[in-house]
Amino acid sequence: MLVCIRNLTQRPVIVRCNSGEALHLAPGIVSAAIPDAEVRDNPKIRKLISRCVIVLQEAEVTAPTGKAKREMPKEKKKAKATRYRK
């Protein structure tokens, strides 16, 4: 199962995953889909959820359509979350 993490605050948030990777989430941004093993039994993520800083969402799994890349109008592009390894 894949999950996404959404930042609910107006400040940037850094989320440490179980593998040691860190997700840097800008305000209101949703991360890319990550395996649920990255967030399962993680006390820091539970603490952020209990304080309403982040929320976990189930990722939507879609079948590939064969299109190379969909272009979005420039005004609708959002910043993406970045992942760093420790």
N, C-alpha and C positions, 0 to 999 in steps of 0.2 A: 504494500500500500504506500502511496506517495502522499506527502503533506506539503502544505505551503505555510509560511509564517507571515502574518500581517502585523505591521507596526501600527499601533493605535494612538501613539502619542504625537506630539508636535516637535519631538526631538529625535535625533539619530539614535539608533539602538544597535548594540553589538551583541549577537547571540552566539554562544559557544556550543557547538554540536558535540556529540559523544566521540566522534572521530578526531577531535581536536581542531576541526575547521571552524572558522568564525564567519558568521553572516553579518554584514554591515547593512542595516536597513535604514533608509531615509524615512522621514515622516510620511505615514500613510502608504508606504510601498509594500508590496507582497513579494516574497522571495520566489525563486524558481522552485519547482517541485523537487523535494528531497525525500529519501527513504525515511519511513517512520522510525527506523532503528537509530537514526541520528538524534531523535528527540525523546525517545522512550526512556523512562526512569532517570531523567536528568533533573536534579534538584534546582538548578539555576533557571531552567526553562519553566518548571512548575512555579517558581517564585515570581517570574515575570508574568505568567498567566494569572496568578492570584492577585497581582497588583494591577491588572488590566493594562499592562504595557504592550503585550503581544497576544495574539490569538492564533491557534492552529486551525487550518482549514484543510479539508480533504481536497487533494488535487484532482482536477478533471483529466481523465485519460481519454485521449482522442486518437483515432486511427490516422496514420499518415495519409495525406491526400495526394501526394505526388507533386505538389507544387513546390518550387524551390524556396521561395521566400515571399511572404506577403508584405507588401509595403503599406505602411500606415502614414496618414498625413502627418506632416512635421509637428503640427500643433497638438496632436493627440499622443505623441510619444511620451512615455514616463521614464523616469530614472529607474535603473535596474539595481537590484541588490548585488553586492559583490561578495565573493567567497575567498577567504584567505586561509592558507594552511599555516599551522603553527610550527 
